[in-house]
Amino acid sequence: MHIQELTIQTRHLAEQKAFYHNTLGLPLLSETTAAFTVQAGTTRLQLQETQQEALYHVAFTIPRNKFAQAKSWLYQRLQLLYTADGKDEIFFSFINARSLYFCDANSNILEYMVHYGLEHETAGAFEPADVLHVSEIGLPVEDVLALAARLKEQAGIEPYPVSQSATKDFAYLGDIFGQLVVVKAGRPWLPTETVLAVSAPVQMTISGPQEQEIQTGPYTISVRAS
């Protein structure tokens, strides 16, 4: 499942443009007085201005051989987030992936992650062009199991890995290329114990077997046939 386009909202448009374009170095594709779009690998990421509070979790996949370099690169630009036991990275054995976390200018929880099973490596030092794509978007809901069942039925989006069943609090859906992190609203976002998941408008375009649009609460998922 590839996340081809992702739109989220922010109350701090100018600060966010500076963060994504200048701090993270993502190419600026377009901007208006109400929105801007950057290129995050193969994903077009748009941020729209809003007057409402909006908090998100977004992850970016980077090449599996660039984790340590990316950490050093980020250390020179911002403060990483730490777990309760003082770690600045997390290894997820169930998907063979490793992640580090940081905040953008709106305090959204961002993540650089490597999937060791994804056979993509690049030479040289880490640079913004090494970002492969947006790989995760968090979708807080009141009924995790209901949304997981609907996404499976309508779009064929399964738990990843398939042996990892959805629970009433958490469902990790998709594949090695892209994942929907469906969580119970109010659950803390990793690696924190205090930043709680709340729903906010999301629009995305993903790859799938057939064209369709799924609307659920503030989330619009457009499936583009691949």
C-alpha positions as CSV (number, residue, x, y, z in Angstrom):
1,M,0.0,0.0,0.0
2,H,1.6,3.2,-1.1
3,I,0.5,6.5,0.3
4,Q,0.7,8.7,-2.8
5,E,-0.8,11.9,-1.4
6,L,-1.4,13.0,2.2
7,T,-3.1,16.2,3.4
8,I,-3.1,17.3,7.1
9,Q,-3.9,20.6,8.8
10,T,-2.0,23.1,10.9
11,R,-2.6,26.3,12.8
12,H,1.0,27.4,12.1
13,L,1.4,27.3,8.4
14,A,4.5,29.6,8.0
15,E,6.3,27.7,10.8
16,Q,5.4,24.4,9.3
17,K,6.6,25.4,5.9
18,A,9.9,26.4,7.3
19,F,10.2,23.2,9.2
20,Y,9.4,20.8,6.4
21,H,11.2,22.7,3.7
22,N,14.2,24.2,5.5
23,T,14.7,21.9,8.6
24,L,13.9,18.6,6.9
25,G,14.9,19.8,3.5
26,L,11.9,18.4,1.6
27,P,11.4,20.1,-1.8
28,L,8.6,22.7,-1.9
29,L,6.3,21.9,-4.8
30,S,3.7,24.7,-4.3
31,E,2.3,27.2,-1.9
32,T,-0.6,29.5,-1.4
33,T,-1.8,31.7,1.4
34,A,-3.7,28.7,2.8
35,A,-1.5,25.6,2.1
36,F,1.8,24.3,0.9
37,T,2.9,21.0,-0.6
38,V,6.3,19.3,-0.2
39,Q,7.6,16.1,-1.9
40,A,8.5,13.4,0.6
41,G,10.0,10.8,-1.6
42,T,7.2,9.4,-3.7
43,T,4.5,11.0,-1.5
44,R,3.1,14.5,-2.0
45,L,2.6,15.9,1.5
46,Q,0.3,18.9,1.9
47,L,-0.4,21.0,5.0
48,Q,-3.5,23.2,5.0
49,E,-4.2,26.1,7.4
50,T,-6.9,25.7,10.0
51,Q,-8.0,27.6,13.0
52,Q,-8.7,24.4,14.9
53,E,-6.2,22.4,17.0
54,A,-4.9,19.4,15.0
55,L,-2.4,16.8,16.1
56,Y,-1.0,14.0,13.9
57,H,1.4,11.1,13.8
58,V,3.2,10.7,10.5
59,A,6.1,8.4,9.7
60,F,8.6,8.5,6.8
61,T,10.5,5.5,5.6
62,I,14.2,5.9,4.8
63,P,16.7,3.4,3.4
64,R,17.5,0.5,5.7
65,N,21.3,1.4,5.7
66,K,20.8,5.0,6.7
67,F,19.3,4.9,10.2
68,A,22.4,5.9,12.2
69,Q,23.3,8.6,9.6
70,A,19.7,10.0,9.7
71,K,19.9,10.1,13.5
72,S,23.1,12.1,13.4
73,W,21.7,14.4,10.7
74,L,18.6,15.1,12.8
75,Y,20.6,15.7,16.0
76,Q,22.2,18.7,14.2
77,R,18.8,20.2,13.5
78,L,16.3,19.4,16.2
79,Q,15.6,17.5,19.5
80,L,14.7,13.9,19.3
81,L,12.0,12.4,21.5
82,Y,12.9,9.8,24.1
83,T,11.1,6.9,25.6
84,A,10.3,6.8,29.3
85,D,13.5,4.7,29.9
86,G,15.7,7.3,28.0
87,K,16.0,5.6,24.6
88,D,16.0,7.6,21.4
89,E,15.1,4.7,19.1
90,I,12.7,1.8,19.2
91,F,13.1,-1.6,17.5
92,F,9.8,-3.3,16.5
93,S,10.5,-7.0,16.2
94,F,7.1,-7.9,14.8
95,I,7.8,-5.9,11.6
96,N,11.6,-6.0,11.7
97,A,11.8,-2.2,11.8
98,R,13.5,0.5,13.7
99,S,12.3,4.1,14.4
100,L,13.3,7.4,15.9
101,Y,10.9,10.2,16.7
102,F,10.7,14.0,16.8
103,C,8.2,16.9,16.6
104,D,7.5,19.4,13.9
105,A,6.6,23.0,14.4
106,N,3.0,22.1,15.4
107,S,4.1,19.4,17.9
108,N,3.0,16.6,15.6
109,I,4.8,13.3,16.3
110,L,7.0,12.5,13.3
111,E,9.0,9.3,12.8
112,Y,11.9,8.2,10.6
113,M,11.8,4.5,10.2
114,V,13.7,1.7,8.4
115,H,12.1,-1.6,7.4
116,Y,15.0,-4.1,7.2
117,G,13.0,-6.3,4.9
118,L,12.6,-3.5,2.4
119,E,15.5,-4.0,0.0
120,H,16.4,-0.4,-0.7
121,E,19.7,1.1,0.1
122,T,21.5,4.3,-1.0
123,A,25.2,5.3,-1.0
124,G,26.8,8.3,0.6
125,A,25.8,10.4,3.6
126,F,22.2,10.8,4.6
127,E,20.3,13.6,2.9
128,P,16.7,14.7,2.5
129,A,16.5,12.9,-0.9
130,D,16.9,9.7,1.0
131,V,13.3,9.9,2.3
132,L,11.5,7.2,0.4
133,H,7.8,8.0,1.2
134,V,5.3,8.7,3.9
135,S,4.8,5.3,5.3
136,E,2.4,5.8,8.3
137,I,-0.5,8.0,9.2
138,G,-2.2,7.8,12.5
139,L,-6.0,7.5,12.5
140,P,-7.4,7.8,16.1
141,V,-11.0,6.5,16.3
142,E,-13.5,5.4,19.0
143,D,-14.0,1.9,17.5
144,V,-10.7,0.4,16.2
145,L,-12.1,-3.0,15.3
146,A,-15.0,-1.5,13.3
147,L,-12.7,0.7,11.1
148,A,-10.2,-2.2,10.7
149,A,-13.0,-4.5,9.5
150,R,-14.4,-1.8,7.1
151,L,-11.0,-1.1,5.6
152,K,-10.5,-4.9,5.0
153,E,-13.9,-5.3,3.5
154,Q,-13.9,-2.3,1.2
155,A,-10.3,-1.9,0.3
156,G,-8.6,-5.2,1.1
157,I,-6.3,-3.5,3.7
158,E,-5.1,-6.3,6.0
159,P,-3.2,-6.2,9.3
160,Y,0.5,-6.0,8.9
161,P,1.9,-8.6,9.3
162,V,-1.2,-10.7,8.6
163,S,-0.5,-12.6,11.8
164,Q,-0.9,-9.4,13.8
165,S,-4.7,-9.2,14.6
166,A,-6.4,-5.9,15.4
167,T,-7.4,-5.3,19.0
168,K,-9.8,-2.9,20.5
169,D,-7.0,-0.4,21.1
170,F,-4.7,-0.8,18.1
171,A,-4.6,-2.0,14.5
172,Y,-1.5,-1.7,12.2
173,L,-2.9,-2.1,8.7
174,G,-1.2,-2.2,5.3
175,D,2.1,-3.7,4.2
176,I,5.8,-3.0,4.2
177,F,5.4,0.0,2.0
178,G,2.6,1.8,3.8
179,Q,0.6,1.5,7.0
180,L,-2.5,3.0,8.6
181,V,-2.0,3.2,12.4
182,V,-5.6,2.9,13.8
183,V,-5.6,3.6,17.5
184,K,-8.1,4.2,20.2
185,A,-8.6,7.9,20.7
186,G,-6.8,9.0,23.8
187,R,-4.1,6.4,23.6
188,P,-0.6,8.0,23.9
189,W,1.5,8.2,20.8
190,L,4.9,6.6,21.0
191,P,7.5,7.3,22.2
192,T,5.6,9.6,24.7
193,E,3.3,8.7,27.5
194,T,1.6,12.2,27.5
195,V,0.8,13.1,23.8
196,L,-2.6,11.6,23.3
197,A,-4.1,10.6,20.0
198,V,-7.0,12.8,18.9
199,S,-8.8,12.8,15.6
200,A,-8.2,15.6,13.1
201,P,-9.0,15.8,9.4
202,V,-6.9,13.7,7.0
203,Q,-7.2,13.3,3.3
204,M,-5.1,10.7,1.5
205,T,-4.7,8.9,-1.7
206,I,-3.4,5.3,-1.6
207,S,-2.8,2.6,-4.1
208,G,-5.3,-0.3,-4.3
209,P,-7.0,-2.8,-6.5
210,Q,-9.9,-0.6,-7.6
211,E,-10.9,3.0,-7.6
212,Q,-13.1,4.0,-4.6
213,E,-13.4,6.5,-1.8
214,I,-13.8,5.7,1.9
215,Q,-15.2,8.4,4.2
216,T,-15.2,7.8,7.9
217,G,-15.4,10.6,10.4
218,P,-12.7,13.2,9.6
219,Y,-10.8,10.8,7.3
220,T,-11.1,10.6,3.6
221,I,-9.2,7.7,1.9
222,S,-9.2,7.8,-1.9
223,V,-8.0,4.5,-3.5
224,R,-6.3,4.8,-6.8
225,A,-6.1,1.6,-8.9
226,S,-2.5,0.4,-9.3
